[in-house]
């Protein structure tokens, strides 16, 4: 139930219009007419009359009142922005008018109406301080409470409601304040307190326009509390007490809902039916129809549910969910085409809200099930900016998983797990773990398989997860864990494919544990996953996937001896040699395959692999010859295009740029442009070849041909990115910025915006850079560039001393993992210091200290030392600086030494401090802290009576002359020592 304060504006307007006239002269009829129009709610006409009167009678003492009332008409019409502007102008034009406080207070109400609660709060607080005794102070106190209420600061809101009631016990807002107090407690689920104020309102102001609201609110609260009998009694009593009450229809709706909750569906349908019959034009009639349909839907009585869903009127907000669920029913009835048609209709209804997104999701689901991936992907892309994105992203992630595009799938699953809190996480966790496994990140895969198996004992993919959980342990050489897990799979899911694979894993694990007899006994029993015969290929694959390449070679050799698996066995054997960088053995094996199976399915593949192996050996000429043979012998091979690219790479690396261009061009000619975006690889090769031979200008001209030819396509945009990169890395930053800025493709836009921002930063256009970075963060939240954008934006804002704003972005970062992550966290710590949030800064730097490494760990230790030093905690400071020194980072060590010296100096240990500063001089002569250390050493020498040493050290500072301030101070010291 929402609070409605329209009646109070009527009361206040009546109060205002019947204020004693301020004029001492004869009443002017035009002004009276305007007031009458205003009192009747004819605000547009009243405005014209007030304004015309005020303009014609500017010298009249009634002119200020007329202007004020004219502007108040704007407010009452809902023209809030214009009203605010005119009220502000009024305050400037009539600073001493009795209506000036009224205008000031109204500005606060404007902000409240515009939902700018912060400004509303500031305005009302300012009014109360400026006009503590004004007749509008009561209004300001109440509306200040409303401002805090809307900011969800209910405790502060209640303070001002109570203050309004205390200061104005017979005021216009007393009953409204009581009602708002009740509502504020209701918002906090403090139902007993809420009911207390609603009951007080009913008892103390029985004639208030809010009494019926209070009765209904009590019934709603009981419903929310789950006190269904009490709620039912409240609504029944309301209907008895108010047989023609404003909320009679609403009480029937809630009565039906109570019965529905109590599983008394017949009584619920009866209550809803009474509402539909007796109040056909009620705003609650369509909800009643919807709830009846839902009762039948839950009973799986789809025919009756469909009938009632279709009675919900088009003008109702429930029309869209009704259309959605009726579409679901049609699909369940086997009428998929009709369901699709309705989902499509719903998906283009702009006012359908979330159900439009639900329809799009269902269409995406059906498209994936129908293998129409392009349509499904486009629908998911539409859904990504909606609250249905998680289910849609899971669909897309699963599609990418099936296509073995694991890195892209991982990004989607990770986002779901990180941000989504409901049931979709379960499948995302399993899929993420499986994707991580397939990318060989076994540690993280194990972690997520464990989460899945622990939290979801009845998960759909438990069998597969248990096997892969065991595989993770095997891959990480956790043999005992692997053995236990494999055996668990066998025991839990006997006579399954997973059990046979687990048996194989058990054998290999026992072998690793040195239990060879047991291992041999088990492996002898292992049968092929798809048959009874020993499957050497499967064994080889298992060994290969486990990283056991020697065993894989042994098994593949055995497979290559058997007629049925000879060709594939040789091919996999060659691939295994290639994988472990035994290129010559790989070449020999590929040659054997080509010789024995020249017309086999894998011969062209073997030729290509041989060419790659020769290239790995640096034998570019032989690699190119092999590619020529491939093209000659197998002109229809799928590897022809890639062979041209490989030949182009060979020629490029030998400096034969003309032949490189020819080969790259042949690859391009085989493709259908702009559809085949793989063309970007040979095009880039040609650009590099031209750049190396004819210069950058010619390379850019070549790129422009394709950019213009395929304008508006992904290929064109991708080539524009290559062109921009060429400018960027050759130092032509202005040209690079222009090219990055011209990229519009959504897939490329985040990267383009990032490098455009980098370019703008180099061009000293930080404001423009900031805009581009914000665009990445706001428009492309799932992009891998967001973390980089946050980092760069944090730097830009930090350098611009916009610390609070910088913090908003820096606090979005999660647990640091990469170097960039740690840099972002470090900058966040610096911002906390700048904003005097010392405790948060310490926590942040300690997080880097505990989880980071290298440079960022060292920098965090230095800052912790600095904080301790500032707080005079010298022992702790020294400890942090010492730990920073031990990181071994070259850029950390000089500062750590220097600061250790400063701590020792503060502790009064001049001897050790001097030795520490001198270590910097001798061990780190070129560091940025050497001059500082020399100066500090000179100061100690002078202080301890070593005048000649001090002179020598000051002179060295002057000779280095790399710190102007210290150079000047050293010269001053010399003048003091030798006047």
C-alpha positions, -999 to 999 in steps of 0.1 A, spaced: 0 0 0 14 34 -10 11 66 10 -11 91 -8 -10 128 3 -32 144 -24 -59 153 2 -34 173 22 -26 196 -7 -63 205 -9 -64 213 28 -33 234 25 -46 252 -6 -78 261 12 -58 273 41 -36 294 19 -64 310 -2 -83 321 30 -53 338 45 -61 374 54 -55 397 24 -23 416 26 -37 446 7 -48 477 25 -67 490 -5 -99 479 -22 -102 443 -31 -94 437 -68 -119 414 -85 -94 398 -108 -73 385 -79 -105 372 -62 -114 354 -95 -80 339 -97 -82 326 -61 -116 311 -68 -103 293 -99 -74 280 -79 -96 268 -50 -117 248 -76 -85 231 -90 -85 251 -123 -48 258 -120 -41 266 -156 -68 293 -158 -58 305 -123 -22 308 -133 -31 330 -163 -53 353 -141 -27 356 -113 1 363 -137 -19 388 -157 -29 406 -125 6 407 -112 21 420 -145 -5 447 -148 -3 457 -111 34 454 -104 32 484 -79 3 469 -60 10 455 -26 -9 424 -38 15 418 -67 39 396 -46 10 374 -34 -3 371 -70 31 361 -83 35 335 -56 0 320 -62 7 319 -99 39 299 -93 20 277 -68 -4 269 -96 25 256 -116 34 234 -87 -1 221 -83 -2 213 -121 29 192 -117 51 216 -136 78 211 -109 109 222 -127 93 254 -139 78 260 -105 111 256 -88 127 280 -112 100 306 -106 100 302 -68 138 308 -69 132 339 -90 104 350 -66 128 348 -36 153 370 -55 126 395 -66 107 397 -33 131 389 -5 110 406 22 75 394 11 55 374 36 52 348 9 90 344 4 92 317 32 62 299 14 82 299 -18 113 286 0 93 257 16 76 249 -18 111 245 -34 117 217 -9 84 201 -19 94 204 -56 126 184 -49 105 159 -30 82 155 -60 112 151 -83 126 124 -60 158 145 -53 155 137 -16 190 149 -7 182 184 -20 147 183 -5 163 174 29 188 203 26 161 227 16 137 218 45 165 218 70 176 253 58 140 265 60 136 253 96 168 271 107 159 303 88 122 304 98 118 284 131 85 301 139 69 305 104 35 291 98 50 269 71 75 254 96 50 227 104 49 218 67 87 218 65 90 195 95 66 169 81 81 170 46 116 167 60 104 135 77 91 124 43 124 132 27 142 109 51 115 83 47 121 82 10 158 80 16 150 49 38 165 67 68 134 58 89 149 66 123 156 102 112 122 104 95 105 94 127 124 121 146 109 148 124 74 133 124 74 132 162 89 168 163 61 179 140 35 164 163 51 178 195 53 213 182 19 213 165 -4 190 185 -34 204 168 -17 210 135 -28 201 100 -2 173 97 -8 155 130 -28 126 116 -5 124 86 25 122 109 9 94 128 2 75 96 37 80 84 51 68 117 32 36 113 43 33 77 80 38 86 78 10 111 60 -12 86 88 -7 61 113 -20 88 90 -50 94 84 -37 129 48 -46 126 37 -43 162 50 -7 164 34 1 131 0 -12 142 3 8 174 4 41 155 -23 30 130 -46 22 160 -36 55 177 -47 73 145 -80 55 144 -87 63 181 -75 99 182 -87 111 148 -117 90 139 -128 115 112 -94 117 95 -94 108 58 -66 83 67 -87 61 91 -98 37 64 -62 35 52 -51 26 87 -77 -2 90 -66 -17 57 -30 -13 67 -35 -33 99 -51 -61 78 -22 -60 53 3 -62 82 -13 -92 97 -12 -108 62 25 -100 59 32 -114 94 15 -147 83 -13 -142 108 -39 -152 83 -68 -156 107 -61 -121 122 -58 -107 88 -91 -123 77 -108 -109 108 -95 -74 101 -108 -73 65 -141 -88 75 -146 -62 103 -136 -35 79 -164 -45 55 -189 -46 84 -179 -11 97 -176 4 62 -202 -13 40 -196 15 14 -160 20 23 -134 33 -1 -114 0 2 -142 -25 2 -130 -40 -31 -94 -42 -18 -105 -60 13 -122 -86 -9 -90 -91 -28 -70 -96 3 -96 -119 17 -92 -140 -14 -54 -139 -10 -57 -150 27 -79 -180 16 -54 -189 -11 -26 -189 14 -47 -211 37 -52 -235 7 -89 -229 9 -92 -224 -29 -129 -226 -31 -134 -198 -6 -107 -178 -23 -124 -182 -57 -157 -171 -41 -141 -139 -26 -125 -131 -59 -158 -138 -77 -177 -114 -54 -151 -87 -62 -155 -93 -100 -193 -93 -98 -199 -63 -75 -170 -41 -85 -166 -47 -123 -147 -14 -127 -125 -17 -97 -87 -16 -100 -87 -49 -81 -110 -68 -105 -82 -78 -129 -60 -90 -100 -89 -111 -88 -92 -127 -123 -55 -133 -124 -55 -150 -90 -83 -173 -100 -64 -183 -131 -33 -189 -110 -52 -212 -86 -62 -233 -116 -27 -232 -131 -12 -245 -99 -37 -273 -100 -25 -280 -136 -60 -274 -147 -46 -256 -178 -79 -253 -197 -96 -233 -169 -64 -214 -161 -61 -203 -198 -97 -192 -198 -93 -170 -168 -59 -156 -178 -76 -144 -210 -103 -125 -191 -76 -101 -177 -82 -68 -195 -56 -52 -218 -55 -20 -197 -44 -39 -166 -8 -43 -156 -16 -80 -151 -24 -84 -187 12 -91 -195 18 -118 -169 -15 -133 -180 -3 -133 -216 30 -148 -205 14 -176 -185 -12 -184 -211 18 -188 -236 34 -212 -211 2 -231 -209 0 -234 -247 35 -248 -248 27 -273 -221 -4 -283 -241 19 -291 -270 10 -260 -290 45 -247 -294 39 -226 -325 9 -208 -308 31 -203 -278 59 -188 -298 35 -165 -316 22 -152 -282 57 -149 -268 67 -128 -299 36 -106 -294 45 -101 -258 82 -94 -265 74 -63 -286 50 -48 -261 70 -18 -248 48 -14 -217 50 -51 -207 79 -45 -183 96 -76 -170 72 -99 -188 85 -86 -221 119 -99 -210 104 -132 -198 90 -136 -233 123 -129 -249 139 -154 -226 114 -181 -235 121 -173 -272 158 -176 -266 153 -209 -248 132 -223 -276 157 -211 -302 186 -228 -285 165 -260 -282 158 -256 -320 195 -251 -327 189 -216 -340 219 -202 -322 222 -169 -340 186 -159 -331 191 -172 -295 224 -152 -291 208 -120 -304 179 -124 -279 203 -130 -250 222 -98 -260 189 -79 -257 183 -95 -223 217 -87 -209 205 -52 -197 174 -66 -180 167 -83 -148 163 -116 -167 198 -116 -178 210 -143 -155 189 -171 -169 196 -158 -204 233 -157 -198 233 -192 -184 217 -203 -217 244 -185 -237 271 -198 -214 259 -234 -219 259 -229 -257 295 -216 -256 304 -245 -234 290 -269 -259 311 -252 -286 342 -255 -264 346 -218 -261 354 -222 -225 370 -188 -217 340 -170 -228 318 -194 -209 339 -189 -178 333 -152 -179 296 -157 -180 294 -184 -153 316 -163 -130 295 -133 -134 264 -153 -125 280 -168 -94 293 -135 -83 262 -114 -88 232 -138 -89 218 -150 -57 190 -175 -67 188 -210 -80 206 -204 -113 239 -204 -94 238 -242 -90 241 -250 -127 265 -221 -132 288 -235 -105 290 -269 -122 295 -254 -156 321 -230 -144 340 -259 -127 338 -279 -159 350 -250 -180 379 -244 -157 388 -280 -159 388 -278 -197 411 -248 -195 434 -268 -172 429 -245 -142 425 -275 -119 428 -258 -86 399 -235 -92 379 -263 -109 384 -284 -78 372 -256 -56 340 -251 -76 333 -289 -79 336 -291 -42 311 -262 -37 287 -280 -61 290 -314 -45 287 -299 -9 258 -275 -14 238 -295 -40 237 -332 -30 208 -338 -54 223 -319 -82 216 -330 -117 253 -333 -126 265 -350 -94 279 -381 -112 299 -361 -137 310 -336 -110 323 -364 -88 344 -379 -116 359 -345 -126 365 -337 -89 387 -368 -88 404 -358 -121 413 -324 -106 431 -341 -77 449 -364 -101 460 -334 -123 473 -317 -92 492 -348 -81 471 -352 -50 472 -389 -53 455 -400 -21 426 -376 -27 423 -387 -63 422 -424 -52 395 -418 -26 374 -398 -51 377 -423 -79 366 -451 -56 337 -429 -44 325 -426 -80 326 -464 -85 307 -470 -53 280 -443 -59 274 -449 -96 283 -485 -105 279 -498 -140 281 -464 -156 305 -448 -180 318 -426 -152 325 -457 -131 346 -472 -159 366 -440 -163 370 -438 -125 384 -473 -125 410 -462 -151 418 -432 -130 421 -455 -99 447 -476 -117 468 -447 -128 466 -432 -93 477 -465 -77 507 -465 -101 516 -430 -90 515 -441 -54 540 -469 -62 514 -496 -58 521 -511 -92 507 -546 -86 473 -532 -76 474 -507 -105 482 -534 -130 454 -556 -117 428 -528 -121 440 -516 -155 439 -551 -169 402 -551 -161 395 -517 -177 373 -521 -207 367 -496 -234 343 -469 -225 322 -478 -255 329 -515 -258 345 -546 -242 379 -545 -260 409 -528 -245 408 -493 -259 444 -481 -263 432 -448 -278 410 -441 -247 439 -450 -224 461 -427 -245 436 -399 -243 432 -404 -206 470 -403 -201 473 -373 -224 446 -353 -207 462 -361 -174 495 -347 -186 510 -382 -186 526 -378 -220 550 -407 -218 521 -431 -210 501 -415 -238 529 -421 -263 531 -457 -252 493 -462 -256 492 -444 -289 520 -465 -302 500 -496 -293 470 -481 -310 490 -474 -341 499 -511 -343 463 -522 -346 447 -519 -380 415 -503 -369 432 -475 -350 465 -472 -369 459 -438 -386 444 -421 -357 470 -436 -334 498 -422 -355 481 -388 -356 476 -386 -319 512 -398 -314 525 -371 -335 504 -345 -317 517 -357 -284 553 -353 -295 544 -318 -308 528 -311 -274 559 -320 -255 581 -300 -280 597 -331 -295 592 -316 -329 616 -339 -348 598 -370 -334 565 -353 -344 577 -347 -379 589 -383 -383 555 -396 -370 535 -373 -394 557 -385 -423 549 -421 -414 512 -413 -414 514 -395 -447 534 -424 -463 510 -451 -450 477 -432 -454 482 -407 -483 445 -406 -490 434 -410 -454 411 -386 -436 440 -372 -415 467 -368 -442 461 -332 -449 459 -325 -412 493 -343 -407 508 -322 -435 497 -290 -418 509 -302 -383 542 -311 -399 545 -276 -413 538 -261 -378 565 -284 -363 591 -273 -389 582 -237 -382 587 -243 -344 622 -256 -353 629 -224 -372 630 -242 -405 608 -217 -423 618 -228 -458 609 -265 -452 577 -254 -435 567 -234 -466 576 -263 -489 554 -286 -468 525 -261 -472 530 -260 -509 528 -299 -510 497 -298 -489 480 -273 -513 491 -294 -543 481 -328 -530 449 -318 -512 434 -288 -531 400 -292 -513 414 -295 -478 400 -274 -450 436 -265 -442 444 -247 -475 435 -213 -461 455 -218 -429 484 -231 -450 486 -198 -468 487 -179 -435 514 -202 -422 534 -197 -454 529 -159 -451 542 -160 -415 573 -180 -427 581 -155 -454 575 -126 -431 600 -140 -405 626 -144 -432 621 -108 -444 605 -118 -477 576 -93 -474 565 -95 -510 559 -133 -509 544 -129 -474 518 -105 -489 511 -129 -517 503 -158 -493 482 -136 -470 463 -123 -500 455 -159 -512 441 -166 -478 419 -135 -481 407 -145 -515 394 -178 -502 371 -161 -477 337 -146 -480 341 -110 -469 330 -95 -447 313 -125 -432 345 -145 -425 361 -123 -399 391 -146 -397 403 -125 -426 416 -100 -401 446 -123 -395 460 -122 -431 450 -86 -435 470 -78 -404 499 -98 -419 497 -77 -451 496 -45 -431 528 -55 -412 545 -66 -444 537 -32 -461 548 -13 -430 581 -32 -429 588 -27 -466 571 5 -477 564 23 -445 535 31 -422 517 54 -445 513 28 -472 501 3 -446 475 27 -434 463 33 -470 459 -4 -474 439 -7 -442 416 21 -453 406 2 -484 390 -26 -464 376 -1 -438 358 18 -465 348 -13 -485 331 -30 -456 320 0 -437 295 -8 -409 307 -44 -405 326 -61 -378 355 -68 -402 358 -31 -411 358 -21 -374 384 -48 -365 407 -35 -392 402 0 -379 414 -12 -346 445 -26 -362 451 8 -379 446 26 -346 470 2 -329 496 9 -356 493 46 -349 494 41 -311 525 19 -309 543 41 -334 538 72 -311 511 89 -333 487 93 -304 464 120 -319 457 98 -349 453 67 -328 427 85 -306 407 95 -336 406 60 -350 397 44 -317 370 69 -313 355 60 -347 350 23 -337 313 16 -330 310 -22 -330 297 -34 -296 321 -62 -293 351 -40 -300 338 -8 -283 351 -14 -248 386 -21 -260 385 9 -284 371 32 -256 399 20 -233 427 28 -257 410 60 -268 411 70 -231 447 60 -228 454 81 -259 435 111 -245 454 108 -212 487 109 -231 473 140 -249 466 156 -215 428 155 -221 419 139 -188 382 151 -188 376 134 -222 395 103 -210 373 102 -179 341 102 -201 353 73 -222 362 52 -191 329 59 -175 312 48 -207 330 14 -205 320 9 -169 283 20 -174 276 5 -208 298 -26 -208 298 -39 -172 306 -75 -183 335 -66 -205 370 -78 -195 381 -41 -200 361 -29 -170 389 -37 -145 414 -18 -167 389 10 -171 383 12 -133 421 13 -128 427 40 -153 397 60 -142 408 57 -106 442 70 -115 427 99 -135 403 109 -107 430 104 -81 454 126 -100 426 152 -104 421 151 -66 385 139 -70 390 114 -42 354 107 -32 344 101 -68 374 80 -74 365 58 -45 331 50 -60 348 32 -88 377 17 -69 353 1 -43 337 -19 -71 367 -41 -74 365 -76 -60 392 -99 -45 425 -89 -62 442 -116 -83 461 -99 -112 487 -72 -111 461 -47 -123 438 -57 -95 464 -51 -69 472 -17 -83 435 -7 -82 433 -19 -45 465 1 -37 451 33 -52 419 27 -32 440 26 -1 456 59 -10 422 74 -16 411 63 19 441 81 33 433 112 14 398 111 28 411 105 63 396 69 64 427 57 81 412 24 94 399 14 60 433 24 45 451 1 69 427 -27 61 432 -22 24 470 -22 26 470 -52 48 449 -71 23 475 -64 -3 502 -74 22 486 -107 29 474 -117 -6 498 -98 -29 533 -104 -39 562 -85 -55 559 -48 -61 524 -42 -48 531 -61 -16 562 -40 -11 543 -7 -18 515 -17 7 541 -25 34 557 9 28 524 27 32 516 7 64 550 18 76 542 54 68 509 53 87 526 38 117 553 64 115 527 92 115 511 77 145 544 75 163 542 37 164 579 34 155 585 -3 162 556 -13 140 567 11 113 602 -3 113 589 -38 111 568 -29 80 597 -12 63 619 -42 70 593 -66 54 591 -42 24 629 -44 20 627 -82 21 603 -83 -9 634 -79 -30 617 -55 -54 642 -31 -69 619 -1 -67 608 -8 -32 642 -15 -15 656 21 -17 625 37 -1 624 9 25 660 15 35 654 52 36 623 50 58 641 25 81 667 52 86 640 78 93 625 55 120 659 49 136 665 87 136 632 93 153 640 66 179 672 86 187 695 58 173 716 82 151 744 57 147 722 30 131 703 56 111 735 70 97 747 35 87 714 28 70 714 61 50 750 54 39 741 19 28 718 35 2 747 57 -10 770 27 -15 746 0 -25 720 20 -44 738 50 -58 713 57 -86 681 53 -67 655 81 -63 662 81 -26 700 83 -27 701 121 -25 675 122 3 696 96 22 728 117 17 711 148 31 698 129 61 732 114 67 748 149 65 722 161 90 731 134 115 768 139 109 764 176 117 743 169 147 767 144 161 797 167 157 812 151 125 815 184 108 839 174 80 819 144 71 788 166 70 805 191 47 815 163 24 780 148 23 763 182 17 787 188 -12 777 155 -26 740 165 -24 749 197 -43 769 179 -69 741 154 -76 717 183 -81 687 160 -87 665 175 -60 663 213 -61 649 217 -26 676 196 -10 703 213 -31 692 247 -18 691 234 18 725 218 15 740 251 2 724 269 31 739 244 55 774 250 40 770 287 45 761 281 81 791 258 86 815 280 67 801 315 68 
